Structure formats: C-alpha cells, structure tokens
C-alpha cells in the first residue's frame, strides 16, 4: 500500500514536552491524541484536517484508546495522577 501526505493539522502550541499515542474513532472520523506537554487530549476532524477541540485535565497523557461503535467512548491514560480517564458523548 502506498500512502500520500494529505496535509497538516495545526495544533495548540506547547512548551517542553511532546505528544503520545492516539487513536481513531472510525464512525465519527475523529482522531484523539494525547498532548502530553499540555496535559490535554486533542480531538482532530480527520476529514477537514482541523483541530475540533481540546479536552483538558489529562496530566501527562500517555495514550488514547477509542472504543468503536455508534457513540464515541474514549479512554486516556493520565500518568500524573495515575488515572484512566473516560469520555463519552
């Protein structure tokens, strides 16, 4: 399979740090990425290649998992407080 670059997504700036794992919710086409440096999870609209919104409160986010189905169910690991966060619609 051959892949071609489609574009870039502008994300919020951050200081020291990085991003970590992400996942795709197939039914909505949203990409969820742990933004470790900002203690957030970024939601990206993959069709428009745009940041849709930012979910705060994920200290030292280290991974995201999307349960597939009609309603988004998103889990993120927060290393800072040693918690697993869960969001739903």
Biotite code that builds the C-alpha atoms (Angstrom):
import biotite.structure as struc

atoms = struc.array([
    struc.Atom([0.000, 0.000, 0.000], chain_id="A", res_id=1, res_name="UNK", atom_name="CA", element="C"),
    struc.Atom([1.254, 3.437, -0.913], chain_id="A", res_id=2, res_name="UNK", atom_name="CA", element="C"),
    struc.Atom([0.430, 6.486, 1.220], chain_id="A", res_id=3, res_name="UNK", atom_name="CA", element="C"),
    struc.Atom([0.465, 10.139, 0.186], chain_id="A", res_id=4, res_name="UNK", atom_name="CA", element="C"),
    struc.Atom([0.632, 13.129, 2.535], chain_id="A", res_id=5, res_name="UNK", atom_name="CA", element="C"),
    struc.Atom([-2.766, 14.863, 2.553], chain_id="A", res_id=6, res_name="UNK", atom_name="CA", element="C"),
    struc.Atom([-1.916, 17.843, 4.738], chain_id="A", res_id=7, res_name="UNK", atom_name="CA", element="C"),
    struc.Atom([-1.140, 19.083, 8.218], chain_id="A", res_id=8, res_name="UNK", atom_name="CA", element="C"),
    struc.Atom([-3.243, 19.872, 11.270], chain_id="A", res_id=9, res_name="UNK", atom_name="CA", element="C"),
    struc.Atom([-2.419, 22.995, 13.284], chain_id="A", res_id=10, res_name="UNK", atom_name="CA", element="C"),
    struc.Atom([-2.392, 22.104, 16.976], chain_id="A", res_id=11, res_name="UNK", atom_name="CA", element="C"),
    struc.Atom([-2.114, 24.256, 20.107], chain_id="A", res_id=12, res_name="UNK", atom_name="CA", element="C"),
    struc.Atom([1.414, 25.382, 20.919], chain_id="A", res_id=13, res_name="UNK", atom_name="CA", element="C"),
    struc.Atom([3.254, 23.785, 23.806], chain_id="A", res_id=14, res_name="UNK", atom_name="CA", element="C"),
    struc.Atom([6.402, 24.305, 25.795], chain_id="A", res_id=15, res_name="UNK", atom_name="CA", element="C"),
    struc.Atom([8.671, 21.471, 26.786], chain_id="A", res_id=16, res_name="UNK", atom_name="CA", element="C"),
    struc.Atom([7.236, 18.066, 26.048], chain_id="A", res_id=17, res_name="UNK", atom_name="CA", element="C"),
    struc.Atom([5.612, 16.152, 23.276], chain_id="A", res_id=18, res_name="UNK", atom_name="CA", element="C"),
    struc.Atom([2.669, 14.107, 22.060], chain_id="A", res_id=19, res_name="UNK", atom_name="CA", element="C"),
    struc.Atom([1.988, 10.469, 22.794], chain_id="A", res_id=20, res_name="UNK", atom_name="CA", element="C"),
    struc.Atom([-0.308, 7.806, 21.416], chain_id="A", res_id=21, res_name="UNK", atom_name="CA", element="C"),
    struc.Atom([-3.529, 8.480, 19.591], chain_id="A", res_id=22, res_name="UNK", atom_name="CA", element="C"),
    struc.Atom([-6.435, 6.539, 18.162], chain_id="A", res_id=23, res_name="UNK", atom_name="CA", element="C"),
    struc.Atom([-9.218, 6.966, 15.586], chain_id="A", res_id=24, res_name="UNK", atom_name="CA", element="C"),
    struc.Atom([-12.944, 6.640, 16.213], chain_id="A", res_id=25, res_name="UNK", atom_name="CA", element="C"),
    struc.Atom([-13.940, 5.202, 12.840], chain_id="A", res_id=26, res_name="UNK", atom_name="CA", element="C"),
    struc.Atom([-17.661, 6.093, 12.865], chain_id="A", res_id=27, res_name="UNK", atom_name="CA", element="C"),
    struc.Atom([-17.029, 9.793, 13.500], chain_id="A", res_id=28, res_name="UNK", atom_name="CA", element="C"),
    struc.Atom([-13.682, 10.148, 11.727], chain_id="A", res_id=29, res_name="UNK", atom_name="CA", element="C"),
    struc.Atom([-12.222, 11.848, 14.798], chain_id="A", res_id=30, res_name="UNK", atom_name="CA", element="C"),
    struc.Atom([-8.607, 11.358, 15.836], chain_id="A", res_id=31, res_name="UNK", atom_name="CA", element="C"),
    struc.Atom([-7.863, 11.599, 19.568], chain_id="A", res_id=32, res_name="UNK", atom_name="CA", element="C"),
    struc.Atom([-4.245, 12.381, 20.512], chain_id="A", res_id=33, res_name="UNK", atom_name="CA", element="C"),
    struc.Atom([-2.682, 12.604, 23.963], chain_id="A", res_id=34, res_name="UNK", atom_name="CA", element="C"),
    struc.Atom([-0.934, 16.015, 24.102], chain_id="A", res_id=35, res_name="UNK", atom_name="CA", element="C"),
    struc.Atom([1.415, 15.181, 26.955], chain_id="A", res_id=36, res_name="UNK", atom_name="CA", element="C"),
    struc.Atom([3.053, 18.613, 27.085], chain_id="A", res_id=37, res_name="UNK", atom_name="CA", element="C"),
    struc.Atom([-0.295, 20.416, 27.582], chain_id="A", res_id=38, res_name="UNK", atom_name="CA", element="C"),
    struc.Atom([-1.993, 17.815, 29.812], chain_id="A", res_id=39, res_name="UNK", atom_name="CA", element="C"),
    struc.Atom([-4.803, 17.564, 27.251], chain_id="A", res_id=40, res_name="UNK", atom_name="CA", element="C"),
    struc.Atom([-6.333, 15.294, 24.637], chain_id="A", res_id=41, res_name="UNK", atom_name="CA", element="C"),
    struc.Atom([-6.707, 16.875, 21.210], chain_id="A", res_id=42, res_name="UNK", atom_name="CA", element="C"),
    struc.Atom([-9.695, 15.978, 19.014], chain_id="A", res_id=43, res_name="UNK", atom_name="CA", element="C"),
    struc.Atom([-8.966, 16.253, 15.306], chain_id="A", res_id=44, res_name="UNK", atom_name="CA", element="C"),
    struc.Atom([-11.520, 16.153, 12.499], chain_id="A", res_id=45, res_name="UNK", atom_name="CA", element="C"),
    struc.Atom([-9.735, 13.891, 10.025], chain_id="A", res_id=46, res_name="UNK", atom_name="CA", element="C"),
    struc.Atom([-11.919, 14.871, 7.067], chain_id="A", res_id=47, res_name="UNK", atom_name="CA", element="C"),
    struc.Atom([-11.336, 18.624, 7.431], chain_id="A", res_id=48, res_name="UNK", atom_name="CA", element="C"),
    struc.Atom([-7.811, 18.210, 8.854], chain_id="A", res_id=49, res_name="UNK", atom_name="CA", element="C"),
    struc.Atom([-8.669, 20.644, 11.666], chain_id="A", res_id=50, res_name="UNK", atom_name="CA", element="C"),
    struc.Atom([-8.448, 20.690, 15.411], chain_id="A", res_id=51, res_name="UNK", atom_name="CA", element="C"),
    struc.Atom([-12.038, 20.326, 16.606], chain_id="A", res_id=52, res_name="UNK", atom_name="CA", element="C"),
    struc.Atom([-11.484, 20.894, 20.303], chain_id="A", res_id=53, res_name="UNK", atom_name="CA", element="C"),
    struc.Atom([-9.246, 20.250, 23.283], chain_id="A", res_id=54, res_name="UNK", atom_name="CA", element="C"),
    struc.Atom([-10.158, 18.149, 26.309], chain_id="A", res_id=55, res_name="UNK", atom_name="CA", element="C"),
    struc.Atom([-8.336, 19.474, 29.399], chain_id="A", res_id=56, res_name="UNK", atom_name="CA", element="C"),
    struc.Atom([-7.445, 17.546, 32.530], chain_id="A", res_id=57, res_name="UNK", atom_name="CA", element="C"),
    struc.Atom([-5.225, 14.719, 31.299], chain_id="A", res_id=58, res_name="UNK", atom_name="CA", element="C"),
    struc.Atom([-1.963, 15.258, 33.219], chain_id="A", res_id=59, res_name="UNK", atom_name="CA", element="C"),
    struc.Atom([0.987, 13.623, 31.445], chain_id="A", res_id=60, res_name="UNK", atom_name="CA", element="C"),
    struc.Atom([-1.350, 11.884, 28.984], chain_id="A", res_id=61, res_name="UNK", atom_name="CA", element="C"),
    struc.Atom([0.360, 8.779, 27.666], chain_id="A", res_id=62, res_name="UNK", atom_name="CA", element="C"),
    struc.Atom([-2.134, 7.041, 25.450], chain_id="A", res_id=63, res_name="UNK", atom_name="CA", element="C"),
    struc.Atom([-5.624, 7.090, 23.996], chain_id="A", res_id=64, res_name="UNK", atom_name="CA", element="C"),
    struc.Atom([-7.976, 4.263, 23.058], chain_id="A", res_id=65, res_name="UNK", atom_name="CA", element="C"),
    struc.Atom([-11.288, 4.666, 21.229], chain_id="A", res_id=66, res_name="UNK", atom_name="CA", element="C"),
    struc.Atom([-13.992, 2.031, 21.657], chain_id="A", res_id=67, res_name="UNK", atom_name="CA", element="C"),
    struc.Atom([-15.603, 1.577, 18.267], chain_id="A", res_id=68, res_name="UNK", atom_name="CA", element="C"),
    struc.Atom([-19.367, 1.898, 17.826], chain_id="A", res_id=69, res_name="UNK", atom_name="CA", element="C"),
    struc.Atom([-22.074, 4.476, 17.232], chain_id="A", res_id=70, res_name="UNK", atom_name="CA", element="C"),
    struc.Atom([-21.275, 6.537, 20.342], chain_id="A", res_id=71, res_name="UNK", atom_name="CA", element="C"),
    struc.Atom([-17.699, 7.612, 20.983], chain_id="A", res_id=72, res_name="UNK", atom_name="CA", element="C"),
    struc.Atom([-16.168, 6.159, 24.140], chain_id="A", res_id=73, res_name="UNK", atom_name="CA", element="C"),
    struc.Atom([-12.627, 7.401, 24.605], chain_id="A", res_id=74, res_name="UNK", atom_name="CA", element="C"),
    struc.Atom([-10.104, 6.357, 27.246], chain_id="A", res_id=75, res_name="UNK", atom_name="CA", element="C"),
    struc.Atom([-6.854, 8.145, 28.067], chain_id="A", res_id=76, res_name="UNK", atom_name="CA", element="C"),
    struc.Atom([-4.088, 7.280, 30.495], chain_id="A", res_id=77, res_name="UNK", atom_name="CA", element="C"),
    struc.Atom([-3.011, 10.158, 32.755], chain_id="A", res_id=78, res_name="UNK", atom_name="CA", element="C"),
    struc.Atom([0.387, 9.261, 34.219], chain_id="A", res_id=79, res_name="UNK", atom_name="CA", element="C"),
    struc.Atom([0.490, 12.283, 36.542], chain_id="A", res_id=80, res_name="UNK", atom_name="CA", element="C"),
    struc.Atom([-2.351, 11.243, 38.860], chain_id="A", res_id=81, res_name="UNK", atom_name="CA", element="C"),
    struc.Atom([-2.120, 7.567, 37.766], chain_id="A", res_id=82, res_name="UNK", atom_name="CA", element="C"),
    struc.Atom([-5.689, 7.540, 36.425], chain_id="A", res_id=83, res_name="UNK", atom_name="CA", element="C"),
    struc.Atom([-7.550, 6.258, 33.418], chain_id="A", res_id=84, res_name="UNK", atom_name="CA", element="C"),
    struc.Atom([-9.949, 8.921, 32.125], chain_id="A", res_id=85, res_name="UNK", atom_name="CA", element="C"),
    struc.Atom([-13.078, 8.160, 30.115], chain_id="A", res_id=86, res_name="UNK", atom_name="CA", element="C"),
    struc.Atom([-15.151, 10.490, 27.900], chain_id="A", res_id=87, res_name="UNK", atom_name="CA", element="C"),
    struc.Atom([-18.423, 9.819, 26.177], chain_id="A", res_id=88, res_name="UNK", atom_name="CA", element="C"),
    struc.Atom([-20.796, 11.951, 24.163], chain_id="A", res_id=89, res_name="UNK", atom_name="CA", element="C"),
])
